[in-house]
């Protein structure tokens, strides 16, 4: 297997994780009503703005993650495992609860540095 084959396999896995992430987002959006989604969107927007104060290049980092072979695959695999354990521990929670938890822990981690 050549280096280019390994890179192509890594990019394919990154693309697969992008599709998985996209399908999860569609599933979450389709399972909630519009008013609730708008309320949750306002809360998440405030948290995202607060997080961008500590991590200003977060969007560029995410784009680079998908361009480097295997990086997005491992990053998303870790997040999926983390979500699985979060939902196991917090029965009845939703994706919104996980996102609020993730944003607040990242913000608190950045504040404590």
C-alpha positions as CSV (number, residue, x, y, z in Angstrom):
1,X,0.0,0.0,0.0
2,X,1.5,3.3,-1.0
3,X,1.4,6.6,0.9
4,X,-1.2,8.0,-1.5
5,X,-3.5,5.0,-0.9
6,X,-3.2,5.5,2.8
7,X,-4.0,9.2,2.4
8,X,-7.0,8.4,0.2
9,X,-8.3,5.9,2.7
10,X,-7.9,8.6,5.5
11,X,-9.8,11.1,3.4
12,X,-12.5,8.6,2.7
13,X,-12.9,7.9,6.4
14,X,-13.0,11.7,7.1
15,X,-15.7,12.0,4.5
16,X,-17.6,9.2,6.1
17,X,-17.5,10.9,9.4
18,X,-18.7,14.1,7.8
19,X,-21.7,12.3,6.4
20,X,-22.4,10.7,9.8
21,X,-22.2,14.1,11.5
22,X,-24.5,15.6,8.9
23,X,-27.1,12.7,9.3
24,X,-27.0,13.1,13.1
25,X,-27.7,16.8,12.6
26,X,-30.6,16.2,10.3
27,X,-32.0,13.6,12.7
28,X,-31.9,16.0,15.6
29,X,-33.5,18.8,13.6
30,X,-36.3,16.6,12.3
31,X,-37.1,15.2,15.7
32,X,-37.8,18.6,17.4
33,X,-40.4,21.3,16.8
34,X,-39.5,24.7,15.3
35,X,-40.0,26.8,18.4
36,X,-37.9,24.6,20.6
37,X,-35.1,24.5,18.0
38,X,-35.1,28.3,17.9
39,X,-34.8,28.6,21.7
40,X,-32.0,26.0,21.8
41,X,-30.3,27.8,18.9
42,X,-30.2,31.0,20.8
43,X,-28.6,29.3,23.8
44,X,-26.1,27.5,21.7
45,X,-25.2,30.7,19.8
46,X,-24.4,32.5,23.1
47,X,-22.2,29.6,24.2
48,X,-20.5,29.5,20.8
49,X,-19.8,33.2,20.9
50,X,-18.3,32.8,24.4
51,X,-16.2,29.9,23.3
52,X,-14.9,31.8,20.3
53,X,-13.4,34.3,22.7
54,X,-11.1,31.5,24.0
55,X,-10.7,29.6,20.7
56,X,-10.8,32.2,17.9
57,X,-9.5,29.8,15.2
58,X,-11.9,27.0,16.0
59,X,-13.6,27.0,12.5
60,X,-10.2,26.9,10.7
61,X,-9.1,24.1,12.9
62,X,-12.2,22.1,12.1
63,X,-11.6,22.6,8.4
64,X,-8.0,21.5,8.6
65,X,-9.1,18.5,10.6
66,X,-11.1,17.3,7.7
67,X,-8.3,17.9,5.2
68,X,-5.6,16.0,7.1
69,X,-6.1,12.2,6.5
70,X,-7.6,10.2,9.4
71,X,-7.8,13.2,11.8
72,X,-11.5,13.9,11.5
73,X,-12.2,10.2,11.7
74,X,-10.4,9.8,15.0
75,X,-11.8,13.1,16.4
76,X,-15.4,12.2,15.5
77,X,-14.9,8.6,16.7
78,X,-13.8,10.0,20.1
79,X,-16.8,12.3,20.2
80,X,-19.2,9.5,19.3
81,X,-17.8,7.4,22.2
82,X,-18.0,10.4,24.5
83,X,-21.7,11.0,23.4
84,X,-22.5,7.3,24.0
85,X,-21.2,7.5,27.6
86,X,-22.9,10.8,28.2
87,X,-26.3,9.4,27.1
88,X,-25.7,6.2,29.1
89,X,-25.0,8.3,32.3
90,X,-27.7,10.8,31.7
91,X,-30.8,8.9,30.7
92,X,-33.5,11.0,28.9
93,X,-31.0,13.7,27.8
94,X,-31.0,15.0,24.3
95,X,-28.3,16.2,21.8
96,X,-28.9,19.7,23.0
97,X,-28.0,18.7,26.6
98,X,-24.8,17.1,25.3
99,X,-23.9,20.2,23.3
100,X,-24.5,22.5,26.3
101,X,-22.3,20.2,28.4
102,X,-19.5,20.1,25.8
103,X,-19.5,23.9,25.3
104,X,-19.5,24.7,29.0
105,X,-16.8,22.2,29.8
106,X,-14.6,23.6,27.0
107,X,-15.3,27.2,28.2
108,X,-14.5,26.3,31.8
109,X,-11.3,24.5,30.8
110,X,-10.2,27.6,28.8
111,X,-11.0,29.9,31.8
112,X,-8.9,27.7,34.1
113,X,-5.8,27.8,31.9
